[in-house]
Amino acid sequence: MSGKPQANLESLDVSPFFQPLNVRTKTLRNRIVMPPMVVLRGLTTPEGIEWYGRHAQGGVGLVIVEATDVSRFGTAFTAENMSPLTEAIHAGGALAAIQLRPSRRDSAQPPAQLSRKQLTQMLDSYRIAAETCAGAGFDGIEPHGAHGYLLNQFFSPVQNQRTDEYGGSLDNRMRLARDIVSAVRPICDKHEMILLYRHTPVGQGYGIEESLVLGRRLVEAGVDILDISPASINQPGDHSAPFKGLGVPIIAVNELDRVSRALEVLNEGRADLVAIGRGLIADPDWPTKVKSGQFDAIIECTYCDEKCFGNLRQGIPVECTQWE
């Protein structure tokens, strides 16, 4: 069913959404991003390929495929069996990136319990994943350093209780993120992939100021796009805005499926790209409908979380209560 038209949308100039963006050798056709969302359809299955291809057809400029365990590349995931996924995304007109996370085995342990050997192996796994992604035709990769997961835990002075060079001071707590970026940057250069990094700007024991230091160091190490997640619910893109001075494009996210909120982010210069999450689950044609002014045809997310997060918790493919 369709949601109600959002107030005064007919008078909005939506052209800021549809400006292309050049990042190194790649061009995003617009400023709308499908962020990484685990949907339990698989990445090499017909269902997973159809899911991501369909969202590319809906008009986004960049599809970031869901967080994927780096230890699975070169074994479960190869350049050959992942290439149909990138081909489907490209056929829909979007660029294809993929979010990469540490292995489940490593992520099950707090930072202090990971050995130096495990950290070295993690860097090797990121390199293998990056090479595999390049061979599969991905346009970009995104280490996942947000939302309280392992790389984010290393950055948190509360969660990171290490006493070696990976813990304690801000410089040390940034080290693993910078090591990962430094490990994959040459691979991205070799294959002309863009390098993103996702970070939560306010977390356990740290705030915007420390996050800005991390952002600056990541850009110096070779990050092309900073994916800042989330903004607060008070002002769209408020937590991404401070990062705009770092010289690379910034992605904002959080309830930006409301057209006026997303447009405010771009018009106020709080970010260069807007990520539409649950709104694209509800309606993969959100970009096309916005571009053509069909605001009353948008199937709106109601934030009920019943069949997206609800299904995810049950271990079944994500759906939406708004689907007919």
N, C-alpha and C positions, 0 to 999 in steps of 0.2 A: 504494500500500500504506500501511497505517497504522503510525505509529511506536509504540513501546512506551509504556504509560502512565507519566507522570512520577510519581515517588514521592510518596505522601501527599497527592496533589491532592484526594482526596475530602473531606478535612477543611478545605480552604481556603475562606474566605469571599471569593468573587469579586465581591461587590457594589461594591467601590471602582472596578472597571472600568466600571461601568454607572451612574455618577452623571452627570447632565447637567452641562454647563458653559456658562455664558453669557459671551459675549465681544461687547461692544458690543450690537448689535441681533440678533446671531446666537446660536443655541443648538445646541451639539453634543450629540447624544443620549447620548454616552458618552465615555470617556477614551481610546479606541483610535483610532490614526491609521494610515492607509496612507501611508507616506512617499513622496517622489518617487523613482521608479525607472524609468530608461529601459528600455523593453521592446520597442522597434522594431516596434510595431504601427500607428503613426500615431495622430493625434488626431482626424482627421475621417473615418477609414475605418470600415467596419462592424466590423472586427476590434478596432480601438482602442476604439471606443465600447462594444462588448460587454465588453471586458476591464475597463474601469473601472466600467461598470454592474454587472457581476457581482461585483466586489469590494465595491461599495456594498451590494449585496444580502446579502453575507456578514455584515454587521452593524457595520462600522466607523462611527465618528462623523464622521470627516473623511477625505476622499480628497484627497491632494495630488498632482496630475498632474505627470508627469515634467518635468525641466528643459527649457525651451523657449526658443529663441533669440528675443530681443526684436525683432530686425530682421525677423522673418517676420510680425509682426502688422500688419494693415492691407493685406497682400498675400496671402501663402499662407494666413494665418489671419485670418478675419473673424468678426464677431459672428454672422453667419448660419451659416457652416459649422462653427462651434464650439459652437453652441447645442445640437445633439443630444447632445454629450458631457456637458454640464452637466445636461441633462434626464435622461439615463440615470443619472447619479450621484444626482440628486435623487429619481428614481423608486425607487432602492434605499434611500432614507432617510438618506443621508449629505450633509453639506455638501461643496462642491466648491471647492478652491483649486488654484492652479497655480504651479509654481516657474518663475521667470523668470531667465534668464542673459544676459550680454552676448553679442553676436554672435560667431560663430566667427572672423570676420576680426579683431575686436579681441582675442579670447581667444588668438589665435595669436601675439600679441606680448607681450613682458614689459612691466610697467607703465611703465618708463622710456622705451619707444619710442612710447607712445600720445601723440598730439598733444592740445593743449587743444581743438582742433576736434573730434577724435574723442570726447573726454569729453563735450563739449556735445551732440554727436549721440547719444551713449549715453543721456544723460538724456532727450532727446526721444523716443528709442525706448522707454524705459521708460514714459513718459507715454502714448504711442500704444498700447503693449501693455496698460497698465492700463485705458484707455478701452475697448479691444476686449474685454478680459476681462469688464468690467462689462456691456457690451452682450450678451455671450454668456451671461450669467447666473451667472458665477462668484461665489462668496461671499467669496473671498479671493485674494490674490496673495502670493508669497513670493520676494523677491530671494535669489539663491543666492550666499551669501558664504562657503561652506565648501569643505573637501576639496581645497585647493590650486588651485582655479580662480581666475579673474582677480580677483574682488573680494577673495578671501582673500589673493591675492598682494599686493594693494595694502596689506593690513594687516600683512603680514610685513616686518620690517626687513631680512631677508635677501634677499627677492625683490624688494622695492620699492627701487630705486636712484634714484628721482626726486630732483631737487634743488629743485623748486618747492613750492607749498603742498600738493601731494598726496604728498609724500614726506618722510622724515626723522623728525620728531618723531611721537609717538603721536597728537597732535591731527591732524597732517597725514595720517597713514596711515589715520585713521578718516574722513577727509573725503569720499571717494567714496561710501562706504556711507551716510553721513548725507545726502549730496546726493541720492542715489537715493530714500531714504526720504522726504525732504522734497519731492521732485518728485512722488511718487505719493500722498502722504497726502491732499492735497486731493481727488484723484480718488476715493480710497477713501471719504472723508467724503461726497462728493456722491452716491455710488452705494451707500452702506452696505456696503462691503466691509471685511473685516478684513485687516490687514496683518501678515504674518509676516516673519521674517528668519532664514535658516539660517546658523549660524556654527560653525566648528570651534574648540573652546576652547583647544587646545594645538597649536601649529604651529611652523613654522620661525622661530626667534628670538623667540617670544613664548609666554606661558603664561596661566594662569587670571587673574592679577591684571590684566593688560592687557586681556584679553577681558572682564572685568567692567566696566572703564571703557567699552569699546565698547558693551556691552549697556546700560549706564545711559544713554549718549548716544543710542542707538537708541530706547530707550523714551521719552526726552525728545522725540525727533523724531517720535514717533507710532507706533512698532511696538507691535502688540497681543499678539503671541505670539513668543517666542524659541524657535527650533528648534535645540537644541544637539546637534551630531553630530560624533563619536560619544562615548559613555562609554568608559572603559577596560573590558577584559575582566575586571578584578579584582572590581569591585563594580558592580552594575547602577545606572546613573544617577549615578555618582559625579561626573562632570564637569558634569552639569546642576544638581546640588544647590546650588552656590554662587550660581547665578543666581536662585534662588527668592526672594531678598530684593529683587528689582527691581520687584516690583509688578505683573507680568504673568504669565500662564500660561507654563509651560515645557514643551517636549517633550523627552523623552529617547529614545535609540535605541541599539541594539547588542545583539544576541542576546536580545531581549526576547520572542521567540516562546516561550520557556520560561516557562510560566505563573507559576511561583513567583518567577522573577527579575523579571518585569514587575510582579507584585503587590507585591514588596518595594519597588520604586521609589515606588509610590503610598503604601503604608503608612508608609514612612519619610520621606515628604515630600520626596523628591529631585526630583520633577517632578510636574506636574499631568496630563500626557498621556504615553502610551507609544506609540511607533511600532513597528510590526511590519513588517519588510521582507521578507526572503526567506521568512519563515514564512507570509506571505500569498500569496506566489507558490506555495508548496507547497500551501497550503490556504486558499482565500478565505473559508471558513466558520469560521475560527478563532474570531472573536468569538461567533458563534452557538453553537458547540460549547462554548466556555468558559462562556457564560451558562447553558446547560442542563445543565452538568456532564458532558458527553460527552467527557471528557478522553482516554479510550482510543480515541476515533474521530478525533482530530486527526491529520492527515497531517503528520508532522514533517519540517522541513528537516534534512538531515544535514550541512549546511555543506560539501558536496562541491564546489560552485561549477562543476559540469560543464556544466549546461545554462542556468544563469542568466548568470554572468559569462563562462562559456565561449562560449555563443551570442552574447553581446554582443560579445565580441572578434572573432567571425567575421562580425558584421554581420547576424545572423539573429534572428528573434523569440525572446525569452526563454521558456524552458520550465522543467520541473523533472523530475529523474530519479525523483521519488517519485510522479509521476502514473501512474495505471494506463492 
